[in-house]
Amino acid sequence: MEDKRGDMKPKTPEKPWLTQGDEKLIAVREMFAEIAPSYDRVNSVMSLSLHHRWRQAAVKAIGIKPGDKVLDLCCGTGDFLSPILKSLENSGEAVGIDFCEPMLRQAEQKFGDRVQLMVADACKLPFAEESFDCVTVGWGLRNVPDLRQALSEAIRVLKPSGRFATLDMARPRGKVVGAVAEKSFHTIVPRLGKLVGHSTAYEYLPKSTERFLSRQALKEEMEAAGFAAITIRDFFFGNICLHTGVKP
Ligand SMILES: C[S@@+](CC[C@H](N)C(=O)[O-])C[C@H]1O[C@@H](n2cnc3c(N)ncnc32)[C@H](O)[C@@H]1O
């Protein structure tokens, strides 16, 4: 996969969490291009490696099984694709899309040709309608410039009775847990980012979480997009939330 950015130095804006529309699209893509080589390492430290369990739980919740054709949106370095491949047991198909080539290159190193990886925008999917049995997205919807469009694309490419799962950051429900979590999230994460030389990107994480939809609002957006049987499940004291839904 060729890096079309050549020798140009990436330019993440100072406050990418304040951007919108096309500006957000470019800012987010540049930010992930910068952190791609260290993304997995930092992710594991930040989540105490628990993110693998949450992904596994998501795959189980939507019952990915051998023979299914599964699309992972905003697949990044491909950490959602591992439990998906495991559940497919060498039968079926896994496709990952992301608009950031350096992130996809990390995924490519992990999976070779066991997964089809494509550069694509989650808001403009290059697939026909009713192409997939399942669509997943991990920590992706918070970053897209048009969440409604991304949800409408996800449901468009799902077959009838197709299942959808999104995992993302959330704000804890309890007052005490919420206050402690928020305080540590806003101090520890950016410091960790500074250690690996990417303070802006890791400041983006708590700041974009603060601006992201609540559990209920995301559920309502999923309903508006046409999803039914929506479920919500919290992990990690409510800092992480899984939403699932079905295309009627
Ligand atoms: C926080 S990472 C998550 C990566 C992976 N899903 C995971 O669970 O580790 C967010 C990813 O979303 C991608 N992304 C953000 N907006 C996107 C868009 N509109 N279309 C495609 N990918 C997008 C970024 O490039 C990045 O790789």
The ligand as an ORCA input file, in Angstrom:
! r2SCAN-3c Opt
* xyz 0 1
  C      -9.417      5.052     17.246
  S      -9.043      4.311     15.725
  C      -9.844      2.755     15.879
  C      -9.211      1.689     15.038
  C      -9.819      0.308     15.195
  N     -11.197      0.294     14.800
  C      -9.705     -0.183     16.605
  O     -10.726     -0.640     17.129
  O      -8.611     -0.151     17.166
  C     -10.127      5.167     14.624
  C      -9.905      4.817     13.170
  O     -10.984      5.368     12.422
  C     -10.474      5.796     11.177
  N     -11.443      6.736     10.627
  C     -11.885      7.880     11.174
  N     -12.796      8.467     10.382
  C     -12.940      7.669      9.306
  C     -13.749      7.732      8.137
  N     -14.587      8.740      7.923
  N     -13.663      6.710      7.248
  C     -12.805      5.685      7.448
  N     -12.005      5.590      8.531
  C     -12.071      6.564      9.448
  C      -9.121      6.382     11.523
  O      -8.273      6.484     10.415
  C      -8.622      5.374     12.579
  O      -7.882      4.345     11.978
*
